[in-house]
């Protein structure tokens, strides 16, 4: 399933914040519902610094989203708390 909308990150915004903004803008109140829509499972934990399940997330992002490539979903390191 693909979400019809997912925000483009601001230059200094981390992935966790982008996900929170998407949930808010889509008007989805239940966190479990949104997690399932985005990742295809509710058995996932939100972690600010080390994002995971990016390939699962890629299937839910709108076609043409900047982080989706033929090899899967690539979250730029600056969108995490991983030291550069």
Steps between C-alpha positions, in 0.01 A plus 500: 500500500623848420434812702363779287716752680829506688675831571834591349742551790619845595880541464574452872216256580561143617297206372316459832365853463399446137301192604330692783413783261354253249281341767372841605435628148325181394269536800566150629442506876592143595877448500461125441290564191760732353790269584318216325424717195863614476692184592251216447531383861427628848803318641744785459649747744563866427869575533625852437862432414504170307206468258415150386242326281570752223426253221158429651441874529602547135202295384264743675658824377344672199655415161792728418582580864863626510636222726371210290748346260509179299702341781245590770454792735801706598473733796774762474735486803425864583140394574624285790712564807781283364825699515616604155 
